[in-house]
Amino acid sequence: MKMDRLAPLQLFVAAAESGSFSAAARRLDLGAVQASATIARLERELGVRLFERSTRRLRLTEAGEQWLPHARQLLATWEDGQAALRDAAGEDRPLSGRLRVSLPSDLGRQHLWRWIEDAARADAADGLQLELRISDRLADLMQEPVDFAVRYGEPPDSSLVALPLAPDNRRVLCASPAYIARHGPPATPAELRAHECLRFVLGDSLHGRWRFISPESETQPVEVGGNRVADDGGLVREWAVAGLGIAYKSRLDVADDLAAGRLVALLPDWQGEPAPLHWMAIGRHRLTPALRRLAVELRRRCDALARG
């Protein structure tokens, strides 16, 4: 199978998964017109219509539904072969080409971008083009022009391959010494209802229900309130450092502030909810030996940061 024969299959699968030719085109760095023409050519070669098109939506025909698992299998077989060859012959190859990564705002600005730069320098990266998108909005790797994402939580899609960077990371309740001096520390999660809590919003979802695990291993959720809400995790941390309220943050995000005394951990006998950190990719074929080395280095850095 020639390499250029894979492009229509990749585009077909991307369009089926995203429900949009334009989204599939962005994912594969194609023009919208070129993408539409490629699908039309594939349909002519197969002798069937793969998609029902309308101004509102794009959906698979019955033939498209039948063809989809075969297309995925063909791509998976090719990708597995590529990965095997790279693992056998490319262990020492440095990072190269274009690396497009979506990073969470707080950890991304504080640490991740520097760690990636340090790792690229140590790897003697050859002509690396680095594109970083720093945002707490969850990047959809199926539709957006990024190849990888570093994100808290479990992978939202079974088609993603996830390398753990901080699998045991948890949230920690924290506030500045100035806030604690004015308002006193909460003795239980329930007492948070009487405090100014700094809440985080992601899209239309407000993270205002904080969960804790008691010394008896029982989960206790509490609805919190406050006058400040942000869609940027870094701003929530800065508000906490400024003494404006209590934050419930990933321990990695506030590790430096805790070590320096700018923030103080609260409810030490209660565990925060899990916040594992992963490096996510679409397909194993993208995880070259160089990228796996990068993930190993990022995990080492996360471990060191968590230990303080």
C-alpha positions in Angstrom: 0.0 0.0 0.0 1.4 3.4 -1.0 1.7 6.0 1.7 -0.5 8.5 -0.2 -3.3 6.0 -0.4 -3.8 6.4 3.3 -4.8 10.0 3.1 -8.4 9.3 2.0 -8.8 6.7 4.8 -7.5 9.1 7.4 -9.8 11.8 6.2 -12.8 9.5 6.0 -12.3 8.3 9.6 -11.7 11.8 10.9 -14.8 13.1 9.2 -16.9 10.2 10.6 -15.6 10.8 14.1 -16.0 14.6 14.1 -19.2 14.8 11.9 -17.6 17.6 9.9 -15.5 17.8 6.8 -14.0 21.1 7.9 -13.1 19.7 11.3 -11.5 16.7 9.7 -9.6 19.0 7.3 -8.2 21.1 10.2 -7.1 17.9 12.0 -5.2 16.7 8.9 -3.9 20.2 7.8 -6.0 20.1 4.6 -8.1 22.7 2.9 -11.8 22.3 3.1 -12.2 22.1 -0.7 -9.4 19.5 -0.9 -11.0 17.4 1.8 -14.4 17.4 0.1 -12.8 16.4 -3.2 -10.8 13.6 -1.5 -13.9 12.1 0.0 -15.7 12.4 -3.3 -12.9 10.6 -5.0 -12.9 7.8 -2.4 -16.6 7.4 -2.9 -16.1 7.0 -6.6 -13.4 4.4 -6.1 -15.6 2.4 -3.7 -18.7 2.9 -5.8 -20.9 4.0 -2.9 -21.9 7.1 -1.0 -20.2 7.2 2.4 -21.9 10.3 3.8 -25.2 12.0 3.7 -24.5 15.7 3.4 -26.7 18.6 4.4 -26.3 22.2 5.4 -26.7 21.3 9.1 -25.0 18.0 9.5 -22.8 15.3 8.1 -23.6 11.6 8.8 -22.6 8.2 7.6 -24.7 6.3 5.2 -25.3 2.6 5.8 -22.4 1.8 3.5 -20.2 4.3 5.4 -21.1 2.6 8.7 -20.1 -0.7 7.1 -16.8 0.7 5.8 -15.8 2.5 8.9 -14.4 -0.4 11.0 -12.5 -1.7 8.0 -10.9 1.7 7.4 -10.0 2.0 11.1 -8.4 -1.5 11.0 -6.4 -0.6 7.9 -5.1 2.5 9.5 -4.4 0.7 12.8 -2.4 -2.0 11.0 -0.3 0.6 9.2 0.2 2.6 12.4 1.3 -0.5 14.3 3.8 -1.3 11.6 5.2 2.2 11.7 5.5 2.1 15.5 7.3 -1.2 15.4 9.8 0.1 12.8 10.4 3.3 14.8 10.9 1.3 18.0 13.4 -1.0 16.3 15.4 1.7 14.3 14.7 5.1 15.8 15.5 4.8 19.5 18.2 7.5 19.3 16.4 9.9 17.0 15.8 13.3 18.6 12.5 15.2 18.6 11.9 16.7 15.2 9.3 18.2 13.0 6.2 20.0 14.3 5.1 19.3 17.9 1.6 20.8 18.6 0.6 20.4 22.2 -2.3 21.8 24.2 -1.3 22.5 27.9 -3.4 23.3 30.9 -3.1 27.0 31.8 -1.6 27.0 35.3 0.8 24.1 35.1 1.6 25.0 31.5 2.7 28.5 32.2 4.5 27.7 35.5 6.4 24.6 34.5 5.4 22.5 31.5 6.6 24.8 28.7 10.0 25.1 30.4 10.3 21.4 31.0 9.5 20.7 27.3 12.1 23.3 26.2 14.7 21.7 28.6 13.9 18.2 27.3 14.1 19.3 23.7 17.5 20.9 24.4 18.8 17.7 26.2 17.5 15.6 23.3 19.3 17.7 20.8 16.0 18.2 19.0 16.6 18.5 15.2 14.6 21.3 13.7 11.8 21.1 16.2 8.8 23.4 15.5 7.0 23.8 18.8 3.4 25.0 18.9 1.9 25.3 22.4 -1.7 26.2 23.1 -2.2 27.1 26.7 -5.8 26.9 27.8 -8.0 25.0 30.3 -10.5 24.4 27.7 -10.4 20.7 26.8 -8.8 20.4 23.4 -10.7 18.0 21.1 -7.8 16.2 19.4 -10.3 14.9 16.8 -11.2 18.4 15.6 -8.5 20.9 16.5 -5.1 21.4 14.9 -3.2 19.8 17.8 -1.5 16.4 18.0 -1.2 16.0 21.7 -2.7 17.3 24.9 -1.5 17.3 28.6 -4.7 17.1 30.7 -5.9 16.4 34.2 -8.3 13.5 34.6 -8.9 10.3 32.7 -8.9 10.3 28.9 -12.3 11.3 27.7 -12.2 9.2 24.6 -11.2 5.6 24.2 -9.5 6.4 20.9 -6.9 8.4 22.8 -3.6 6.9 24.0 -2.6 8.3 27.4 0.8 8.2 29.0 0.7 8.9 32.8 2.7 11.9 33.9 1.4 12.2 37.5 -1.0 9.2 38.1 -1.3 9.8 41.9 -1.8 13.5 41.8 -4.7 14.9 43.8 -6.4 18.2 44.5 -5.5 20.1 47.7 -7.5 22.7 49.6 -5.4 25.8 50.3 -5.5 29.4 51.2 -3.0 32.2 52.0 -1.8 32.9 55.5 -3.5 36.3 55.3 -6.9 34.7 54.5 -6.5 32.2 57.3 -5.6 34.9 59.7 -8.8 36.9 58.9 -11.3 34.0 58.6 -9.7 31.0 60.3 -9.3 27.6 58.7 -12.3 25.2 58.1 -12.3 22.2 60.4 -14.4 20.1 58.1 -15.5 20.2 54.5 -19.0 21.3 55.6 -17.5 24.5 57.1 -16.5 25.6 53.6 -20.1 26.8 53.0 -19.2 29.7 55.3 -16.1 30.6 53.4 -15.2 32.5 50.2 -14.4 29.7 47.8 -12.7 30.4 44.5 -14.4 28.4 41.9 -13.4 27.3 38.4 -15.6 27.1 35.4 -14.9 25.0 32.3 -17.2 25.8 29.4 -20.7 25.7 30.8 -19.6 23.5 33.8 -19.0 25.2 37.1 -16.7 23.2 39.5 -18.6 24.1 42.6 -19.1 20.7 44.1 -15.9 19.8 45.9 -15.3 16.2 47.1 -13.1 15.0 49.9 -12.2 11.6 51.4 -12.5 11.4 55.1 -10.0 9.7 57.4 -12.5 6.8 57.4 -12.3 6.6 53.6 -15.8 8.0 53.1 -16.4 10.5 50.3 -18.0 13.7 51.3 -19.1 16.2 48.7 -19.9 19.8 49.6 -21.5 22.6 47.5 -19.3 25.7 47.9 -20.0 29.3 47.0 -18.2 32.6 46.6 -18.0 35.8 44.7 -15.2 34.9 42.3 -15.4 32.4 39.3 -12.7 32.1 36.6 -12.2 29.9 33.5 -8.4 30.1 34.0 -6.8 27.9 36.7 -3.8 30.2 37.0 -6.1 33.1 37.9 -7.8 31.0 40.6 -4.3 30.3 42.1 -3.4 34.0 42.0 -6.6 34.9 43.7 -5.8 32.4 46.5 -2.2 33.8 46.9 -3.6 37.3 47.1 -5.8 36.2 50.0 -9.1 36.5 48.3 -10.4 33.0 49.2 -9.9 29.3 49.4 -8.9 27.3 46.3 -9.2 23.6 45.5 -6.3 23.0 43.1 -4.2 20.3 41.7 -1.2 19.8 44.1 1.1 20.2 41.1 -0.3 23.7 40.4 0.3 24.9 43.9 3.4 22.9 44.9 5.8 25.9 44.7 3.3 28.1 46.6 3.0 25.6 49.4 6.7 25.1 49.6 7.3 28.9 49.8 4.5 29.5 52.3 2.5 31.6 50.0 -0.3 29.1 50.5 -1.1 26.7 53.3 -2.8 23.3 52.9 -6.1 23.0 54.8 -8.0 20.0 56.1 -4.7 17.9 56.3 -6.6 14.8 57.5 -8.9 14.8 54.4 -7.8 13.6 51.0 -8.6 15.7 47.9 -10.2 14.2 44.9 -7.9 12.5 42.3 -6.4 14.7 39.6 -4.1 12.4 37.5 -2.1 14.1 34.7 -1.7 12.5 31.3 0.0 13.1 28.0 -2.7 12.2 25.4 -2.4 11.4 21.7 -4.5 10.0 18.9 -3.1 6.7 18.1 0.1 4.9 19.1 1.8 5.8 15.8 2.3 9.4 17.1 4.2 8.2 20.1 7.7 8.0 18.7 10.6 6.9 20.9 11.6 10.6 21.2 8.1 11.5 22.4 8.1 8.6 24.9 11.4 9.9 26.2 9.8 13.4 26.6 6.9 11.9 28.5 9.3 10.0 30.8 11.1 13.3 31.5 7.9 15.1 32.2 6.9 12.4 34.6 10.2 12.7 36.4 9.7 16.4 36.7 6.2 16.0 38.0 7.4 13.5 40.6 10.1 16.0 41.8 7.7 18.9 41.9 5.2 16.8 44.0 7.9 15.8 46.5 8.8 19.5 46.9 
